[in-house]
Amino acid sequence: MSHTISRRSFIGFSLLVGGCSALPVPSGLKTDPWQRAADIRNSVSEPNIPDREFSVLDYGALGDGEFLNTFAFADAINACAAAGGGRVVVPEGHFLTGAIHLRSNIELHLEADAVILFSTDPEDYPLVYSRYEGVELYNYSPLIYAKNSQNVAVTGKGVLHGQAADENWWSWCGSPRFGWAEGMPRQHEDRDKLFAQAEAGVPVGQRVYGSGHYLRPSLIEFYNCRNVMVEGVSLKDSPFWNIHPVLCRDVIVRGVTVTGQGPNNDGCNPESVDGMLIDDCYFDTGDDCIAIKSGRNADGRRLATPSQNIVISGCQMRAGHGGVVIGSEISGGVHHVFAENCQMDSPDLWYALRFKNNAMRGGKVEDIYARDIEVGQVAFAAITCDFNYEEGADGPFVPELNNLVVERLQVKQAGRVLDSQGLPGAPVRNIKLIDCSFDGVTDPSIVTQTRGLVLDNVRVNGEQVSSL
């Protein structure tokens, strides 16, 4: 691990939740926006992990796929922490466990052919402070969790297997598609209650779910952490979202494979994150591949912490609701996101670039840049900007999307080029497409309540166009 200190490492944890930082730009100087992406890449540092190892085998772990190793993992992590940190090693084998809670200066490392099998018994996941769809609460622990920590990592060539299926976690979503039948638990009742509590200003300490409730946990969640890395591992069949850093700074997700076709199986969901790299990852998911968020409605406005300074590069997207997505829980805002050199291709991928918001969310999204994206096939539109998502125009908070610049987007097959629908009084503003080509387009674009659409050398089905 690198021993470089983060540009923001001097900031105390008490300051992580409030406010935001920005990379400095000299006053009055016009710069290439992609220089900012390079600056972000140079500024995000890897975790600094001490050079010592602790094997889970030395703390009673058994890799037979049957013995529950929750206490063995906890003992190894506690011993590592007591020594000042280091690497907790999981060797070859199948290790069944409940929640794994990491601490500062600790790397959980899976050797080749190591598989962590996560229990499907909800009682193996104690209450922790978390966020569910952008709203704070106490809920089932994510399968791997860290809070208020620095220098934390999950690495290696092994597999993190959530073991979610139609018969357990996924049935909670209340959809017959995932095994729900009359009499089975349905998450929507708890979900509606939680959202109502947030809108009413109920203190987070009174939003207690977990046992007896049906809000599914993420696979990996880092909450209010700094210098975080997930590298090399494969994530499979999460109960809910896969990688969910919340209110974190300096995050690296690199060389990770995420698969799972369950409900809400988003691949990577940075939420109110400042400074993040997502490099060379593979996503084949039951929902958005990468979805950038910043809190939902009243809770997002209460914390008022945007996601910003995020660079996505070299990723592959297969099935999913969107390749690179912003929204819909973006009440805290999102800005300065850069995506480049990605490949997307699947008849089950809905959109390549997707922006979703509404008048209950609000939130400002601006300065989003994408270049050199290759798309084989998407089902609906290459790009969509949707201010009518879920609650739509029924709300007092103005959604904003301003300055989306897309260069060299090459699409072989898409239903539409663009589906951009703002709201009366809240148009989508300033979309610029440069040197882009869209083939196999079957339907006209939808462009309503959109201002400042610029096409610069754009071809649709082989013909250069000046409007959509």
DRENDO-1510 file (C-alpha; in Angstrom, 1 decimal, always signed):
<recs>
REC; n; res; u; v; w
REC; 1; MET; +0.0; +0.0; +0.0 .
REC; 2; SER; +1.1; +3.6; -0.6 .
REC; 3; HIS; +2.4; +5.6; +2.3 .
REC; 4; THR; +1.5; +8.9; +0.6 .
REC; 5; ILE; -0.6; +11.2; +2.8 .
REC; 6; SER; -3.9; +12.4; +1.3 .
REC; 7; ARG; -4.2; +16.0; +0.3 .
REC; 8; ARG; -7.2; +16.1; +2.7 .
REC; 9; SER; -5.8; +13.8; +5.4 .
REC; 10; PHE; -5.4; +16.6; +7.9 .
REC; 11; ILE; -9.2; +17.1; +8.0 .
REC; 12; GLY; -10.8; +15.7; +11.1 .
REC; 13; PHE; -13.7; +13.3; +11.0 .
REC; 14; SER; -16.0; +15.8; +12.6 .
REC; 15; LEU; -15.6; +17.9; +9.4 .
REC; 16; LEU; -16.3; +15.1; +7.0 .
REC; 17; VAL; -20.1; +15.3; +7.2 .
REC; 18; GLY; -20.3; +19.0; +6.8 .
REC; 19; GLY; -19.2; +21.3; +4.0 .
REC; 20; CYS; -17.2; +20.4; +1.0 .
REC; 21; SER; -13.9; +21.1; -0.6 .
REC; 22; ALA; -12.9; +21.8; -4.2 .
REC; 23; LEU; -9.6; +21.6; -6.1 .
REC; 24; PRO; -8.2; +25.1; -6.5 .
REC; 25; VAL; -8.4; +26.8; -9.8 .
REC; 26; PRO; -6.5; +30.1; -10.3 .
REC; 27; SER; -8.9; +33.0; -10.5 .
REC; 28; GLY; -9.7; +34.1; -14.0 .
REC; 29; LEU; -7.8; +31.2; -15.6 .
REC; 30; LYS; -9.6; +29.0; -18.1 .
REC; 31; THR; -8.5; +25.5; -17.9 .
REC; 32; ASP; -9.1; +22.2; -19.7 .
REC; 33; PRO; -11.7; +20.5; -17.5 .
REC; 34; TRP; -9.9; +17.2; -17.9 .
REC; 35; GLN; -6.9; +18.7; -16.1 .
REC; 36; ARG; -9.1; +18.6; -13.0 .
REC; 37; ALA; -9.6; +14.9; -13.6 .
REC; 38; ALA; -5.8; +14.5; -13.7 .
REC; 39; ASP; -5.5; +16.5; -10.5 .
REC; 40; ILE; -8.1; +14.4; -8.8 .
REC; 41; ARG; -6.2; +11.2; -9.8 .
REC; 42; ASN; -3.0; +12.6; -8.4 .
REC; 43; SER; -4.6; +13.7; -5.1 .
REC; 44; VAL; -6.4; +10.5; -4.1 .
REC; 45; SER; -4.0; +8.4; -2.0 .
REC; 46; GLU; -4.1; +4.7; -1.2 .
REC; 47; PRO; -4.6; +3.5; +2.4 .
REC; 48; ASN; -1.4; +3.3; +4.5 .
REC; 49; ILE; -1.5; -0.2; +5.9 .
REC; 50; PRO; +1.2; -1.4; +8.3 .
REC; 51; ASP; +3.3; -4.3; +7.2 .
REC; 52; ARG; +2.1; -7.2; +9.4 .
REC; 53; GLU; -0.3; -10.1; +8.8 .
REC; 54; PHE; -2.9; -11.9; +10.8 .
REC; 55; SER; -4.4; -15.1; +9.3 .
REC; 56; VAL; -8.0; -15.8; +10.3 .
REC; 57; LEU; -7.0; -19.5; +10.7 .
REC; 58; ASP; -5.0; -18.5; +13.8 .
REC; 59; TYR; -8.2; -17.3; +15.4 .
REC; 60; GLY; -10.3; -20.4; +14.9 .
REC; 61; ALA; -11.6; -19.9; +11.4 .
REC; 62; LEU; -12.6; -22.9; +9.3 .
REC; 63; GLY; -12.9; -22.8; +5.6 .
REC; 64; ASP; -15.4; -25.7; +5.2 .
REC; 65; GLY; -18.3; -23.6; +4.1 .
REC; 66; GLU; -20.4; -24.7; +7.1 .
REC; 67; PHE; -18.7; -23.4; +10.3 .
REC; 68; LEU; -19.9; -19.8; +11.2 .
REC; 69; ASN; -16.7; -17.7; +11.4 .
REC; 70; THR; -18.1; -14.4; +12.6 .
REC; 71; PHE; -16.2; -14.5; +15.9 .
REC; 72; ALA; -13.0; -15.7; +14.3 .
REC; 73; PHE; -13.0; -12.8; +11.8 .
REC; 74; ALA; -13.8; -10.4; +14.7 .
REC; 75; ASP; -11.0; -11.8; +16.8 .
REC; 76; ALA; -8.5; -11.5; +14.0 .
REC; 77; ILE; -9.5; -7.9; +13.2 .
REC; 78; ASN; -9.4; -7.0; +16.9 .
REC; 79; ALA; -5.9; -8.5; +17.3 .
REC; 80; CYS; -4.7; -6.7; +14.2 .
REC; 81; ALA; -6.1; -3.4; +15.5 .
REC; 82; ALA; -4.5; -3.9; +18.9 .
REC; 83; ALA; -1.1; -4.3; +17.2 .
REC; 84; GLY; -1.6; -1.0; +15.3 .
REC; 85; GLY; -3.1; -2.4; +12.1 .
REC; 86; GLY; -2.1; -4.6; +9.3 .
REC; 87; ARG; -3.5; -7.2; +6.9 .
REC; 88; VAL; -6.1; -9.8; +8.0 .
REC; 89; VAL; -5.6; -12.7; +5.5 .
REC; 90; VAL; -8.3; -15.1; +4.4 .
REC; 91; PRO; -6.6; -18.1; +2.7 .
REC; 92; GLU; -8.0; -20.6; +0.3 .
REC; 93; GLY; -11.3; -22.1; +1.4 .
REC; 94; HIS; -15.0; -21.3; +1.9 .
REC; 95; PHE; -15.6; -19.2; +5.0 .
REC; 96; LEU; -19.1; -18.7; +6.2 .
REC; 97; THR; -19.6; -15.6; +8.3 .
REC; 98; GLY; -22.0; -12.9; +9.5 .
REC; 99; ALA; -21.1; -9.2; +9.4 .
REC; 100; ILE; -17.4; -8.2; +9.2 .
REC; 101; HIS; -16.6; -4.9; +10.8 .
REC; 102; LEU; -13.3; -3.3; +9.8 .
REC; 103; ARG; -11.3; -0.7; +11.7 .
REC; 104; SER; -8.7; +1.9; +11.0 .
REC; 105; ASN; -5.4; +0.7; +9.4 .
REC; 106; ILE; -6.7; -2.7; +8.5 .
REC; 107; GLU; -6.8; -4.4; +5.1 .
REC; 108; LEU; -9.0; -7.5; +4.7 .
REC; 109; HIS; -7.1; -9.6; +2.1 .
REC; 110; LEU; -8.6; -12.6; +0.2 .
REC; 111; GLU; -6.0; -14.9; -1.3 .
REC; 112; ALA; -6.7; -16.7; -4.6 .
REC; 113; ASP; -9.4; -19.3; -4.2 .
REC; 114; ALA; -10.6; -17.7; -0.9 .
REC; 115; VAL; -14.4; -17.3; -0.8 .
REC; 116; ILE; -16.3; -15.5; +2.0 .
REC; 117; LEU; -19.8; -16.8; +2.1 .
REC; 118; PHE; -22.1; -14.4; +3.9 .
REC; 119; SER; -24.9; -15.8; +6.0 .
REC; 120; THR; -28.4; -15.3; +4.8 .
REC; 121; ASP; -29.7; -15.2; +8.4 .
REC; 122; PRO; -30.6; -11.5; +9.1 .
REC; 123; GLU; -29.8; -12.0; +12.8 .
REC; 124; ASP; -26.1; -12.3; +11.9 .
REC; 125; TYR; -26.1; -8.6; +11.0 .
REC; 126; PRO; -26.4; -6.3; +14.1 .
REC; 127; LEU; -27.7; -2.8; +14.1 .
REC; 128; VAL; -25.4; -0.1; +12.8 .
REC; 129; TYR; -25.6; +3.5; +11.7 .
REC; 130; SER; -26.2; +3.5; +8.0 .
REC; 131; ARG; -27.9; +5.0; +5.0 .
REC; 132; TYR; -30.7; +3.3; +3.1 .
REC; 133; GLU; -31.5; +4.9; -0.3 .
REC; 134; GLY; -30.1; +8.2; +0.8 .
REC; 135; VAL; -31.8; +8.3; +4.3 .
REC; 136; GLU; -29.9; +7.8; +7.6 .
REC; 137; LEU; -31.1; +5.1; +10.0 .
REC; 138; TYR; -30.1; +2.2; +12.2 .
REC; 139; ASN; -30.4; -1.0; +10.2 .
REC; 140; TYR; -28.9; -4.4; +9.6 .
REC; 141; SER; -25.1; -4.1; +9.3 .
REC; 142; PRO; -23.8; -4.2; +5.8 .
REC; 143; LEU; -22.0; -7.4; +5.2 .
REC; 144; ILE; -18.6; -5.6; +5.4 .
REC; 145; TYR; -18.7; -2.3; +7.3 .
REC; 146; ALA; -16.5; +0.4; +8.6 .
REC; 147; LYS; -17.4; +3.7; +10.3 .
REC; 148; ASN; -15.3; +6.7; +11.3 .
REC; 149; SER; -12.2; +4.9; +10.1 .
REC; 150; GLN; -9.1; +5.7; +8.1 .
REC; 151; ASN; -6.8; +3.5; +6.0 .
REC; 152; VAL; -9.3; +0.6; +5.4 .
REC; 153; ALA; -9.1; -1.8; +2.5 .
REC; 154; VAL; -10.6; -4.9; +1.0 .
REC; 155; THR; -8.3; -6.5; -1.5 .
REC; 156; GLY; -7.2; -9.8; -3.2 .
REC; 157; LYS; -8.3; -12.3; -5.8 .
REC; 158; GLY; -11.0; -14.0; -3.8 .
REC; 159; VAL; -14.8; -13.8; -3.8 .
REC; 160; LEU; -17.2; -12.0; -1.6 .
REC; 161; HIS; -20.4; -14.0; -2.0 .
REC; 162; GLY; -23.5; -12.4; -0.6 .
REC; 163; GLN; -25.6; -15.6; -1.3 .
REC; 164; ALA; -28.7; -13.5; -1.8 .
REC; 165; ALA; -31.4; -15.3; -3.8 .
REC; 166; ASP; -35.1; -15.4; -4.5 .
REC; 167; GLU; -35.5; -17.5; -1.4 .
REC; 168; ASN; -34.0; -15.0; +1.1 .
REC; 169; TRP; -32.9; -11.4; +0.8 .
REC; 170; TRP; -34.3; -10.7; -2.6 .
REC; 171; SER; -37.8; -11.8; -1.8 .
REC; 172; TRP; -38.1; -8.8; +0.6 .
REC; 173; CYS; -38.4; -6.4; -2.3 .
REC; 174; GLY; -42.1; -7.4; -2.8 .
REC; 175; SER; -41.8; -8.4; -6.4 .
REC; 176; PRO; -43.0; -11.7; -7.8 .
REC; 177; ARG; -40.0; -11.5; -10.1 .
REC; 178; PHE; -37.8; -12.3; -7.1 .
REC; 179; GLY; -39.9; -14.9; -5.4 .
REC; 180; TRP; -42.4; -12.9; -3.5 .
REC; 181; ALA; -45.8; -14.5; -2.7 .
REC; 182; GLU; -48.7; -13.5; -0.5 .
REC; 183; GLY; -47.6; -13.6; +3.1 .
REC; 184; MET; -43.9; -13.0; +2.5 .
REC; 185; PRO; -42.2; -9.9; +3.8 .
REC; 186; ARG; -42.3; -6.8; +1.7 .
REC; 187; GLN; -39.8; -4.0; +2.2 .
REC; 188; HIS; -42.0; -1.2; +0.9 .
REC; 189; GLU; -43.9; -0.7; +4.1 .
REC; 190; ASP; -40.6; -0.1; +6.1 .
REC; 191; ARG; -39.3; +2.0; +3.2 .
REC; 192; ASP; -42.3; +4.3; +3.2 .
REC; 193; LYS; -42.1; +4.6; +7.0 .
REC; 194; LEU; -38.5; +5.5; +6.9 .
REC; 195; PHE; -38.9; +8.1; +4.2 .
REC; 196; ALA; -41.9; +9.7; +6.1 .
REC; 197; GLN; -39.7; +9.9; +9.3 .
REC; 198; ALA; -37.0; +11.7; +7.4 .
REC; 199; GLU; -39.5; +14.2; +5.9 .
REC; 200; ALA; -41.0; +14.8; +9.4 .
REC; 201; GLY; -37.5; +15.4; +10.9 .
REC; 202; VAL; -37.6; +12.4; +13.2 .
REC; 203; PRO; -34.1; +12.1; +14.8 .
REC; 204; VAL; -31.9; +9.4; +13.3 .
REC; 205; GLY; -31.7; +7.7; +16.7 .
REC; 206; GLN; -35.4; +7.0; +16.5 .
REC; 207; ARG; -35.3; +5.5; +13.0 .
REC; 208; VAL; -34.5; +2.0; +14.2 .
REC; 209; TYR; -35.0; -0.9; +11.8 .
REC; 210; GLY; -33.1; -4.2; +11.6 .
REC; 211; SER; -34.6; -7.3; +13.2 .
REC; 212; GLY; -38.3; -7.6; +12.4 .
REC; 213; HIS; -38.0; -5.2; +9.5 .
REC; 214; TYR; -37.2; -5.7; +5.8 .
REC; 215; LEU; -34.7; -3.1; +4.6 .
REC; 216; ARG; -31.8; -5.0; +3.0 .
REC; 217; PRO; -28.2; -4.2; +3.7 .
REC; 218; SER; -25.4; -3.4; +1.2 .
REC; 219; LEU; -22.5; -5.8; +0.7 .
REC; 220; ILE; -19.7; -3.3; +1.4 .
REC; 221; GLU; -20.3; +0.1; +3.1 .
REC; 222; PHE; -17.7; +2.5; +4.4 .
REC; 223; TYR; -19.4; +5.3; +6.4 .
REC; 224; ASN; -17.5; +8.6; +7.1 .
REC; 225; CYS; -14.2; +7.0; +6.4 .
REC; 226; ARG; -11.0; +8.3; +4.8 .
REC; 227; ASN; -8.4; +6.6; +2.5 .
REC; 228; VAL; -10.5; +3.6; +1.4 .
REC; 229; MET; -9.7; +0.9; -1.2 .
REC; 230; VAL; -11.6; -2.0; -2.7 .
REC; 231; GLU; -9.3; -3.8; -5.1 .
REC; 232; GLY; -9.2; -7.0; -7.1 .
REC; 233; VAL; -12.0; -8.9; -5.4 .
REC; 234; SER; -15.2; -10.2; -7.0 .
REC; 235; LEU; -18.6; -9.4; -5.5 .
REC; 236; LYS; -21.5; -11.7; -6.2 .
REC; 237; ASP; -25.2; -11.7; -5.3 .
REC; 238; SER; -25.4; -8.9; -2.8 .
REC; 239; PRO; -28.7; -8.5; -0.8 .
REC; 240; PHE; -28.9; -4.9; -2.0 .
REC; 241; TRP; -26.3; -2.4; -3.3 .
REC; 242; ASN; -22.7; -3.7; -3.7 .
REC; 243; ILE; -20.1; -1.0; -2.9 .
REC; 244; HIS; -21.4; +1.9; -1.0 .
REC; 245; PRO; -19.0; +4.6; +0.3 .
REC; 246; VAL; -20.9; +7.2; +2.3 .
REC; 247; LEU; -19.5; +10.6; +3.4 .
REC; 248; CYS; -16.0; +9.3; +2.6 .
REC; 249; ARG; -12.9; +11.0; +1.2 .
REC; 250; ASP; -10.2; +9.5; -0.9 .
REC; 251; VAL; -11.8; +6.3; -2.2 .
REC; 252; ILE; -10.3; +3.9; -4.7 .
REC; 253; VAL; -12.3; +1.0; -6.3 .
REC; 254; ARG; -10.0; -0.8; -8.7 .
REC; 255; GLY; -10.1; -4.0; -10.7 .
REC; 256; VAL; -13.3; -5.2; -9.0 .
REC; 257; THR; -15.8; -7.6; -10.6 .
REC; 258; VAL; -19.5; -7.1; -9.6 .
REC; 259; THR; -22.2; -9.6; -10.7 .
REC; 260; GLY; -25.7; -10.2; -9.5 .
REC; 261; GLN; -29.1; -9.8; -11.1 .
REC; 262; GLY; -31.1; -9.2; -7.9 .
REC; 263; PRO; -33.3; -6.2; -7.2 .
REC; 264; ASN; -31.3; -3.0; -6.6 .
REC; 265; ASN; -28.0; -4.8; -7.1 .
REC; 266; ASP; -26.3; -1.5; -8.1 .
REC; 267; GLY; -22.6; -2.1; -8.7 .
REC; 268; CYS; -21.0; +1.0; -7.0 .
REC; 269; ASN; -22.8; +3.8; -5.3 .
REC; 270; PRO; -20.6; +6.7; -4.1 .
REC; 271; GLU; -22.8; +8.8; -1.9 .
REC; 272; SER; -21.7; +12.3; -0.6 .
REC; 273; VAL; -18.1; +11.3; -1.5 .
REC; 274; ASP; -15.2; +13.7; -2.2 .
REC; 275; GLY; -12.3; +12.4; -4.2 .
REC; 276; MET; -12.8; +8.9; -5.7 .
REC; 277; LEU; -11.3; +6.8; -8.5 .
REC; 278; ILE; -13.3; +3.9; -10.1 .
REC; 279; ASP; -10.8; +2.1; -12.4 .
REC; 280; ASP; -10.9; -1.0; -14.5 .
REC; 281; CYS; -13.9; -2.6; -13.0 .
REC; 282; TYR; -16.5; -5.0; -14.5 .
REC; 283; PHE; -20.2; -4.6; -13.8 .
REC; 284; ASP; -23.0; -7.0; -14.7 .
REC; 285; THR; -25.9; -6.0; -12.4 .
REC; 286; GLY; -29.6; -6.0; -11.7 .
REC; 287; ASP; -29.7; -2.2; -11.5 .
REC; 288; ASP; -27.3; +0.7; -12.2 .
REC; 289; CYS; -23.7; -0.2; -12.7 .
REC; 290; ILE; -22.3; +3.0; -11.2 .
REC; 291; ALA; -24.8; +5.4; -9.5 .
REC; 292; ILE; -23.5; +8.5; -7.9 .
REC; 293; LYS; -25.7; +9.9; -5.1 .
REC; 294; SER; -25.8; +12.5; -2.3 .
REC; 295; GLY; -28.8; +11.8; -0.1 .
REC; 296; ARG; -32.6; +11.7; -0.5 .
REC; 297; ASN; -35.0; +14.7; -0.1 .
REC; 298; ALA; -35.0; +16.2; +3.4 .
REC; 299; ASP; -32.1; +14.0; +4.6 .
REC; 300; GLY; -30.0; +15.0; +1.7 .
REC; 301; ARG; -30.7; +18.7; +2.2 .
REC; 302; ARG; -30.0; +18.3; +6.0 .
REC; 303; LEU; -26.5; +16.9; +5.5 .
REC; 304; ALA; -26.0; +19.1; +2.4 .
REC; 305; THR; -22.9; +17.2; +1.3 .
REC; 306; PRO; -22.4; +16.7; -2.5 .
REC; 307; SER; -20.6; +13.9; -4.3 .
REC; 308; GLN; -17.7; +15.6; -6.1 .
REC; 309; ASN; -14.3; +15.0; -7.7 .
REC; 310; ILE; -15.0; +11.5; -9.1 .
REC; 311; VAL; -13.1; +9.9; -11.9 .
REC; 312; ILE; -14.3; +6.7; -13.7 .
REC; 313; SER; -11.9; +5.0; -16.2 .
REC; 314; GLY; -11.5; +1.8; -18.0 .
REC; 315; CYS; -14.7; +0.1; -16.8 .
REC; 316; GLN; -16.9; -2.4; -18.5 .
REC; 317; MET; -20.6; -2.4; -18.1 .
REC; 318; ARG; -22.9; -5.2; -19.2 .
REC; 319; ALA; -26.5; -5.6; -17.9 .
REC; 320; GLY; -27.9; -2.8; -15.8 .
REC; 321; HIS; -30.3; +0.0; -15.7 .
REC; 322; GLY; -27.5; +2.4; -16.6 .
REC; 323; GLY; -23.8; +2.4; -17.2 .
REC; 324; VAL; -22.7; +5.7; -15.5 .
REC; 325; VAL; -25.6; +7.2; -13.6 .
REC; 326; ILE; -26.2; +10.2; -11.4 .
REC; 327; GLY; -29.3; +10.0; -9.2 .
REC; 328; SER; -31.9; +9.7; -8.1 .
REC; 329; GLU; -31.0; +10.5; -4.5 .
REC; 330; ILE; -29.0; +13.6; -5.2 .
REC; 331; SER; -30.5; +16.3; -3.0 .
REC; 332; GLY; -27.1; +17.2; -1.8 .
REC; 333; GLY; -25.8; +17.8; -5.3 .
REC; 334; VAL; -23.2; +16.2; -7.6 .
REC; 335; HIS; -20.5; +18.0; -9.5 .
REC; 336; HIS; -17.2; +17.4; -11.3 .
REC; 337; VAL; -17.6; +13.8; -12.4 .
REC; 338; PHE; -15.4; +12.5; -15.2 .
REC; 339; ALA; -15.9; +9.2; -17.1 .
REC; 340; GLU; -13.6; +8.0; -19.8 .
REC; 341; ASN; -12.4; +4.9; -21.8 .
REC; 342; CYS; -15.3; +2.7; -20.7 .
REC; 343; GLN; -17.1; +0.0; -22.7 .
REC; 344; MET; -20.8; -0.8; -22.4 .
REC; 345; ASP; -22.7; -3.5; -24.2 .
REC; 346; SER; -25.8; -5.5; -23.5 .
REC; 347; PRO; -29.4; -5.8; -24.7 .
REC; 348; ASP; -30.2; -5.6; -21.0 .
REC; 349; LEU; -28.4; -2.3; -20.4 .
REC; 350; TRP; -31.0; +0.4; -20.5 .
REC; 351; TYR; -28.9; +3.5; -20.9 .
REC; 352; ALA; -25.2; +4.4; -21.2 .
REC; 353; LEU; -25.3; +7.8; -19.4 .
REC; 354; ARG; -28.3; +8.4; -17.2 .
REC; 355; PHE; -29.4; +11.3; -15.0 .
REC; 356; LYS; -32.5; +11.0; -12.8 .
REC; 357; ASN; -34.0; +13.6; -10.6 .
REC; 358; ASN; -37.4; +15.1; -9.7 .
REC; 359; ALA; -39.0; +18.0; -7.8 .
REC; 360; MET; -39.0; +16.2; -4.5 .
REC; 361; ARG; -35.2; +15.6; -4.7 .
REC; 362; GLY; -33.9; +18.9; -6.0 .
REC; 363; GLY; -30.2; +19.2; -5.9 .
REC; 364; LYS; -27.8; +20.6; -8.4 .
REC; 365; VAL; -25.9; +18.4; -10.9 .
REC; 366; GLU; -23.2; +20.3; -12.9 .
REC; 367; ASP; -19.9; +19.9; -14.7 .
REC; 368; ILE; -20.2; +16.3; -15.8 .
REC; 369; TYR; -17.7; +15.1; -18.5 .
REC; 370; ALA; -17.5; +11.9; -20.5 .
REC; 371; ARG; -15.2; +11.0; -23.3 .
REC; 372; ASP; -14.1; +8.0; -25.3 .
REC; 373; ILE; -17.1; +5.8; -24.3 .
REC; 374; GLU; -17.7; +2.8; -26.6 .
REC; 375; VAL; -21.2; +1.3; -26.6 .
REC; 376; GLY; -22.2; -1.8; -28.4 .
REC; 377; GLN; -25.9; -1.9; -27.5 .
REC; 378; VAL; -28.3; -0.2; -25.1 .
REC; 379; ALA; -32.0; -0.9; -25.0 .
REC; 380; PHE; -33.5; +2.5; -24.7 .
REC; 381; ALA; -31.4; +5.6; -25.2 .
REC; 382; ALA; -27.7; +6.4; -25.2 .
REC; 383; ILE; -28.2; +9.4; -22.9 .
REC; 384; THR; -31.2; +10.2; -20.7 .
REC; 385; CYS; -31.8; +13.2; -18.5 .
REC; 386; ASP; -35.1; +12.6; -16.6 .
REC; 387; PHE; -36.5; +15.1; -14.2 .
REC; 388; ASN; -39.8; +13.1; -14.0 .
REC; 389; TYR; -38.3; +10.1; -12.2 .
REC; 390; GLU; -40.6; +8.6; -9.6 .
REC; 391; GLU; -42.4; +11.6; -8.0 .
REC; 392; GLY; -41.8; +13.7; -11.1 .
REC; 393; ALA; -42.9; +17.3; -11.0 .
REC; 394; ASP; -44.9; +17.0; -7.8 .
REC; 395; GLY; -42.7; +18.8; -5.4 .
REC; 396; PRO; -41.3; +22.2; -4.5 .
REC; 397; PHE; -37.6; +21.6; -5.0 .
REC; 398; VAL; -36.1; +22.5; -8.4 .
REC; 399; PRO; -33.9; +19.9; -10.0 .
REC; 400; GLU; -30.9; +21.2; -11.9 .
REC; 401; LEU; -28.6; +19.7; -14.5 .
REC; 402; ASN; -26.1; +22.0; -16.1 .
REC; 403; ASN; -23.0; +21.5; -18.3 .
REC; 404; LEU; -22.9; +17.9; -19.5 .
REC; 405; VAL; -20.1; +17.5; -22.1 .
REC; 406; VAL; -19.8; +14.2; -24.0 .
REC; 407; GLU; -17.0; +13.7; -26.4 .
REC; 408; ARG; -16.4; +10.8; -28.7 .
REC; 409; LEU; -19.3; +8.6; -27.6 .
REC; 410; GLN; -19.5; +5.8; -30.1 .
REC; 411; VAL; -22.8; +3.8; -30.1 .
REC; 412; LYS; -23.5; +0.9; -32.4 .
REC; 413; GLN; -27.1; +0.3; -31.5 .
REC; 414; ALA; -29.6; +2.3; -29.4 .
REC; 415; GLY; -33.3; +2.9; -29.4 .
REC; 416; ARG; -32.7; +6.7; -29.2 .
REC; 417; VAL; -29.8; +9.1; -29.1 .
REC; 418; LEU; -31.1; +11.3; -26.4 .
REC; 419; ASP; -34.1; +11.4; -24.0 .
REC; 420; SER; -33.9; +14.7; -22.2 .
REC; 421; GLN; -37.0; +15.8; -20.3 .
REC; 422; GLY; -36.8; +18.7; -17.9 .
REC; 423; LEU; -39.7; +20.3; -16.1 .
REC; 424; PRO; -41.5; +23.6; -16.7 .
REC; 425; GLY; -39.3; +26.2; -15.0 .
REC; 426; ALA; -36.6; +23.7; -14.5 .
REC; 427; PRO; -35.1; +22.8; -17.9 .
REC; 428; VAL; -32.1; +20.6; -18.5 .
REC; 429; ARG; -29.3; +23.1; -19.5 .
REC; 430; ASN; -26.2; +23.0; -21.6 .
REC; 431; ILE; -25.7; +19.5; -23.1 .
REC; 432; LYS; -22.9; +19.4; -25.6 .
REC; 433; LEU; -22.1; +16.4; -27.8 .
REC; 434; ILE; -18.8; +16.5; -29.6 .
REC; 435; ASP; -17.5; +14.1; -32.3 .
REC; 436; CYS; -20.1; +11.5; -31.4 .
REC; 437; SER; -21.7; +8.8; -33.6 .
REC; 438; PHE; -24.9; +6.8; -33.0 .
REC; 439; ASP; -25.8; +3.9; -35.3 .
REC; 440; GLY; -28.7; +1.5; -35.3 .
REC; 441; VAL; -31.0; +4.2; -34.0 .
REC; 442; THR; -34.6; +3.2; -34.4 .
REC; 443; ASP; -36.6; +6.1; -32.8 .
REC; 444; PRO; -36.4; +9.9; -32.7 .
REC; 445; SER; -34.9; +11.6; -29.7 .
REC; 446; ILE; -37.1; +13.1; -27.1 .
REC; 447; VAL; -36.0; +16.6; -26.2 .
REC; 448; THR; -38.4; +18.7; -24.0 .
REC; 449; GLN; -37.7; +21.5; -21.5 .
REC; 450; THR; -34.1; +21.4; -22.5 .
REC; 451; ARG; -32.0; +24.5; -23.2 .
REC; 452; GLY; -28.6; +24.9; -24.8 .
REC; 453; LEU; -28.3; +21.6; -26.6 .
REC; 454; VAL; -25.2; +21.8; -28.8 .
REC; 455; LEU; -24.2; +19.2; -31.5 .
REC; 456; ASP; -20.6; +19.5; -32.8 .
REC; 457; ASN; -19.9; +16.8; -35.5 .
REC; 458; VAL; -22.5; +14.4; -34.4 .
REC; 459; ARG; -23.7; +11.6; -36.7 .
REC; 460; VAL; -26.8; +9.5; -36.5 .
REC; 461; ASN; -27.1; +6.4; -38.6 .
REC; 462; GLY; -24.3; +7.7; -40.7 .
REC; 463; GLU; -25.7; +11.2; -41.3 .
REC; 464; GLN; -24.3; +14.4; -39.8 .
REC; 465; VAL; -27.1; +16.2; -37.9 .
REC; 466; SER; -27.5; +19.7; -36.5 .
REC; 467; SER; -30.5; +18.9; -34.2 .
REC; 468; LEU; -32.1; +16.0; -32.4 .
</recs>
